[in-house]
Amino acid sequence: MPSLFRFLLILLLLGLAGFGLVYALGTFVKPATRPMSQDIPLKNLEPAEEPPKP
């Protein structure tokens, strides 16, 4: 039984360490932002043709 408790304790500690790492990265690391633009071809801006009505 002591080996089971040791195994569960190790899993708990690894889980807490992983959670702490994810929390620290989400809290303290700020992403660098920059302006972004993308050219759209003119043919994509034209309205699509309507299908003929029967």
N, C-alpha and C positions, 0 to 999 in steps of 0.2 A: 504493500500500500504506500510506503514512503516514495517509491519510484513514480507512482501515479501523481502524487502531490507535487513532486519535483518537476515532472513533465508539464503539468498544468500551470505551475508557477512560471516556468520558462516561457510557455506559450503566452501567458498573460503579460509578462514583461516585454516580450517581443512585440506583441500587439500594442501595448502602451507606447513603446519606443516608436513604432511606425506611425501611430496616431499623432504623437508629439512632433515627429518630423513633418508630417503633412500639415499640421496646424501651424508650425513655425514657418514653413515655406509659404503658406497662404497668407500669413499675417505680416511677415517682415520683408518679403521679396516683392518689390513693385515692378511691374513690367514697363519697359520703355515703349512709349507711344510715339507715333509719327504720322504725318498726314499721308493719305493714300489716295491714288486716283487710277482709273483704268479707262482706256479708250474703248468706246463702243462703236462698232461699224454702223454706218448710216443705214444700211439695209435692214438692220435689226430694229430700227426705230420706226420704219414705215408700217402702217397698219396691214394686217394680214387680209388676204382676199377672202370674201365670204363665199362659201360653197353655193353652187346654183340650187335654187329651190325647185322641187319637182312639181 
